[in-house]
Amino acid sequence: MTTMTSAVTLPPGPTAPRAVQGAYALTRPLRGMRRLRERYGDAFTVNVPIFGRAVVLSDPAEIKQLFTSGPDLVDNLEVNLGRVLGPHSMFALSGDEHKRQRKLLVPPFHGRRLATYEKIVEEETVRELANWPEGTAFATLPSMMRITLNAILRTVFGAEGAEFAELRELLPPFVTLGSRLAVAPISKKGRFNPWRRFERMRREYDAIVDRLIAKARVEPKDDVLSMMLQTRYDDGSGLTRDEISDQLLTLLTAGHETTATTLAWAVERLRRHPAVLRELTESDDLLDATILEVQRSRPVIDLTARQVKQDGFRLGRWTLPKGYAVLVSIALVHDDDAVFPRAKAFDPHRFAGARPDLYQWIPFGGGTRRCLGAAFATMEMTVVLRTLLRDFTLVPTAEPDERWHSRGVAYAPAKGGRAVVRRRSTGGEQ
């Protein structure tokens, strides 16, 4: 049981000033986390910009306790992705309001609804892969970005025609800028700063969404936006325009850049593990396990977080004061040999025939704040990889692993998941 006590007990950690710790976190994020664990153990205290004073966890038992604690004890961070996604985003909401909106938004992303979107994802994959060059190395990340963006615009936004074209042009730079601002301690004050450009782009985005809403009211389709307009709270009221606009942007974030980046990592991993690649080529029985292993070994988001809401919150070995952030380092958990034996090895067979423990395998976060679009993202990755391996042969490589590269919120392969491919003939492999 979660208990409360007045005595504060914090794990050890560095004592350098906040600015110094922040610079270290920005310049050496993943390597820095690993070094801090080596020095202080599986929990440590940091003091960094944006989060302030925070405890970093990587012990599954303490993570489980955190994820299952009620919102009266720990809840959403006060400073969160709502800064860029809007105040009505699922990332910004807390307590009862978060629960209320999540209840409305879960149905479009499960069961038969997902199956209706698979064809669209496959169409976008085939269209994009038709332009892939044969026999020469190229980065796959831009292709994956286009596939996932187009799929989201069609299945979630219900966009077509002028709105589809405008959003395709606007959203990539908009998402890139927002991703960087989300982790940069830059004030919104001042006449000349990147927030001004972001706000102009947000106004353009909102205007396009207004047009999509107007069209969907007249002619509803089988997309998430149309479902949002039809769904109702318990009191009979519907989602407001601002809520819809923020949630569409949230769903884009959940199913676009992070999914595309994972797909690029999948290409990078498979080319360096020819035995796994050969097994996938012969049968897709290992496909689900491979996607799980890519997400374990190359998580594109490193942190999921909560904030302590009451003094004396007892979390495992520690007693935390009100206001402290609790950060779960996904990479540290996934990289721990005690949790995943031979954690450095890329081995999809560890998940063959078994589902992962959701307090140990946590690329989508966990608890009541687990990523709303997790099932949709998994469907996208499955369809894209299955189509890629059906239509192309990935040429293995002995090149060194691609390094991790921070794109702001997400960590991508530094060379974009480079591939060399050969197209398969309809009668068999060429």
C-alpha positions, 0 to 999 in steps of 0.5 A: 500500500502507498503510505504517507509520512512526514520524513523526507528520504531522497536518493543520492545525486549530483550537487552541481547547480541546476544550470550545470546539470541542465547543460549536462542533460541537454548535451549528454542525455542518454549517456548522462543517465547511464553514468548517473546510474553507474554512480548512484544506483537505480534511483537518483535525484537531479535538479534540471531546468523544466522539471526542477528537483526530480527523482529518476527511477529505473526499478520496476517495482517502484515504477509499478507503484508510481503508475498505480498510485492515484491522482491524489498522490501523483499526477501530471507534471505542472510543466508538460507537453501542453505547452506546445500541444495546447491546454486541452491536450491529454498531456496537459489534463489532470485528475477528473478532467483527464479521465473524462476526456480519455473515456471519450477518446479511447474507443476510436483506437481499438478493435474493429476501428483499427482494422478499418485503418489498416488499408489506408496505412498500407496504401500510403506505404505502397505509394511511398515505397514505390519511390525507393531507389534500389542498390544505393544507400538512403535514409528511411526516416523521411519516408517513414515520416511521410507515411505516418503523417499521411496515414494520420491525416486520412484516418484521424483528421479525415483530411483530403483535398486542399486541407490535406495538402496544406497540413502536409506542408505545415505540420512537419516544420510545426511538429519539429519546432514544437518538439524542440521547444518542448524540451528547451527552457525558453521563455515565451516572453520577448518579441523575437523568439521561436515561440512567436513563429510557433504561435503563428503556425498554430493559428494556421493549423487551427484555421485548417482544423476549423474547416475540417470540422465544418466539413465533417459536421455536414458529411461525417466519415469513418475517421476519428474527427467525425467520431469526436464530433458525435461523442458525448460526455455523461451530461450530453455535451460534446467536445468543444472546438478547442478540445478537438483541435488540441486532441487532434494535435496530440494524436498526431504527436502520438502516431506520427514522429515517434512511430516513424522514428521507431520504424527507422530504428527497425530498419537500422536494427534488422540490417545488422541482424541478418538471422532475424531479417531472414526469419522475418522474410520467411514468415511474419510469425516473429513480426510482433515480437520484433516490433516489441524488441525494437521499442525495447532496445531503441526507445524513442522517448526516454522519460515518462513522468509524474509530480508528487501532489502530497507531502510525504509520499512514500515510494519504495525506499524513498519519501518524497515532498510535494512538488517533486517530479518523478521521472522514469527513465525508459532507456535505463529500465530497458537496458537493465540485464536484471530486467531483460537478460542480455539487454544489449543484445537485439533478440526478438525471441525474448518476446516470442509467444509472450506479452511484455510486462507493462511495468518493465517494457514501457515505451508508451509510458504506463498507468492511467497516462499510458499513450492513448495512441499505443494500439494505433501506433502498433498497428501502423508499425506492423502494417508498414514493416509487413509491407516493406518486407513483402515488397523489398529485400533489405540488404544486411550490413556490417556497418557500426550501429547508428548513434542516437540523435536527439530531435527534441522529444524523440531519439532517432538514428543519427543517419536516419535508418539508412537502407539498401534495398532490392525490389522483390518480383511478384513471382518470388525474390529477385 
